[in-house]
């Protein structure tokens, strides 16, 4: 089976959020399973700067029509073995990016579109030509498949940036022999981001104006790239079973619940996984001390190191809570910030690591000034600090307004850190209330504090807390199970 994963970002090459972790790790898992998988993504400026020695020009150049003009797509690939990254352990070959053949990873290059400092926009807003950039990307991927005569069985698209591909396969590319047996999949990682553009974007896409209607790509007088994917895809997936149900409702459908209900028979929820090679407390290069389920002393030592790094007062007996993630309204930062004074009053220390909306940076900096010996806020993202935070914390907070899947709670459990999450989306599907974590219902600081109160009561019982810790660490959130579910779904609809 030939599977193309098409994405706007993928680890280790480019990343703004969880999408990159999911697509990059799923690709590696497929290779490990012996699937003939391919990865397509843009060649961003930062990718070229960081991985320039490992990327080579294929010499392929394709003119791509964008409206009445055309832009040139230059194709790059990953060298078969990256310089200085040799690995002779045969067991790990299939999961090592640096030992892939040059036919497996493709970068779509265009300096005008992708030679920018950021992937999607600046702090002032999205790039105004994102419709051109990603229409170009979608067409380039399909044109490259034609050029190389790769007859894909599945083209697996991800989020709005790739949403035009499913509808292109049914229209502009429907007569291409190379796509005769191809089925398309669109995975919705977060319905809150849809790629909405003005009506003149229709000319950029190359689609006929007959598709600018309610059953097509039109969305309240605009063009919606994610809706194009929903309308055109053979299979629609999202990243948890509960979220697959939630998006069919007006409350969580972001205006697309109507078209999603019409396609409900093609919607499936498959949980994301985490990379157990990267997230492994017994062999984590970022941790000063290792540990596992049967030997937890290293976790206590990591907690002491984290408190020292963050200049937090008190000793390791006091509960330590953390948040690692995007600072946005979706993630519940508002109710979390409101609850911080009460959390500290109850004797806990707090570590926050994240970046996002300027409003929340200002809000958290203000709270930090009040509790600077009890609250540590790192404005940004640091891989080493993130790993130590997961390992050194007792409790991990995810008070999300909505959460399609969430990776933080899975990572936290892997490290024996008990999650508290709102009873929504992937949090509801992964946290066993009272067994591996705690769930709360009301989206409010009071609701959050109800979950924290239950957690602190259990934390006071050291024997009970250790049982919960070991239970959480025993959960399997590896990618193998999720990858097999995707493959079963592909086969169910294969042509």
Secondary structure, DSSP 8 states (H G I E B T S, - for coil): -EEEEE-S--TTT--SSHHHHHHHHHHHHHHHTT-EEEEEEE--HHHHHHHGGGEEEEEEEEEEEETTEEEEEEEEEE-SS-TT-----GGGGGG-GGG--TTTEEEEE-HHHH-SSSSSEETTEE-TTHHHHHHHHHHHHHHHHHHHT---SEEEEESGGGTHHHHHHTTTTTT-GGGTT-EEEEEES-TT---EE-TTHHHHHT--GGGSSTTTTEETTEEEHHHHHHHH-SEEEES-HHHHHHTTSTTTSTT-HHHHHHTGGGEEE----B-TTTS-TTS-TT-SS--BTTB-HHHHHHHHHHHHHTT--S-TTS-EEEEEEEESGGGTHHHHHHHHHHHHHTT-EEEEEEEE-HHHHHHHHHHHHHSTTTEEEEES--HHHHHHHHHH-SEEEE--S--SS-SHHHHHHHTT-EEEEESSHHHHHH--BTTTEEEE-SSSHHHHHHHHHHHHHHHTSHHHHHHHHHHHHT---BHHHHHHHHHHHHHHH--
